Amino acid sequence: MLSTDSITTRFIEQNQAQRIADRWNAAYPAMRSILDDVIKAQRAAERPTVDVARLERVRREMGQQDRGTFKACTRSPGAFSVSHAFSQVRRVW
């Protein structure tokens, strides 16, 4: 579960971080469930219609976002990234 401490930066204030955390914590379980179902169905399919490895990567990165350990690059500290979270959400839908 994402906390405001993982989001607050010099660009994002505490009240805005709280709104982001509330929305993420409400939406993440459903997105995770969708990804789990699609990945499971695609693995069982004779001819997968989507790139399962890409979906698994998105699911892993979203889990890292949820824990506040996501790294946009290997040298960056682990944290929640609003811009990367937005792109990951777009990949789910």
PyMOL commands that set and color helices and strands:
alter all, ss='L'
color gray80, all
select helices_A, chain A and resi 4-6+14-44+52-67+82-92
alter helices_A, ss='H'
color red, helices_A
deselect
rebuild
show_as cartoon
